[in-house]
């Protein structure tokens, strides 16, 4: 009898043990899936002349291709963005870029969403933007396919192209410079919302070049102020109502043509020490013989 009781107690303890294990397992925190949600869509367009000017200086092997339409800005991307952190990015590893999906709009993409870096693959920019940003933007029905995503970019660049917005306030590409306040306020005057204006610093001249402008939209594509995300962009600050990484102390160039690439000549100051020494000796010998020649010529005279 005691043996049977011991067996029953053992079984009860065993059942209780497994129940505790099951209960513990069910309540164990499960890893959360990567969130694909976002707060705003940042539509970024760029000035091809500034982008090309800097790309050419990256390597002597680089070349550019610019849109045939005179003076237009082009799409960089549509970026789903959270208010407090960068991203989301790369939301679907299985949704690869398929060039055939955008065949009908490819002629327009080659102009308004052009890959300026001519010596890279034609589709490299499109592929990058779709995989990194488009697969996340696809959370919205308006952007849930490659065709819709790129078509929306074309729609936005035609509605909000900076060429027309800036020229409405006499900000046009030329060889003169503008203040960042003048550029920024010209955009805000037309759109009535705060954009983000970005500059590139020319590697050689150190001039500040107008390069990109970001406009922000909610999920229904109503424009909103970019104040909600400006802190996520490197070097972008808010001064007054201006969101920019351009220098507030230097003039900003909105170049009408590709900036020249300087050529360099070797001068004695940058020669290797041993070469410079030989050069100095040669120069001293030359000066010595010139002095002798002048003395003889003087005596003959």
Protein Blocks (a to p, Z undefined) as FASTA:
>chain_A
ZZmmmmmmmmmmmmmmmmmmmmmmmmpccdddddfbdfbdcdddddfklmmmmmmmmpmk
bccdddfbghiacdfbdcdddfkbgcjehkbfklccdfklmmmmmmmmmmmmccfblmbc
fklmmmmmmmmmmmmmmmpmklmcfklmmmmmmmmmmmmgcklmmmmnopacdfbdcdfk
lmmmmmmmmnopacdddddddfklopacdfbdcddddfkopacdfklmmmmpghiacehj
accfbdfkbccdddfbdcddddddddfklgcfklmmmmmmmmmmmmmmmmmmmmmmmmmZ
Z
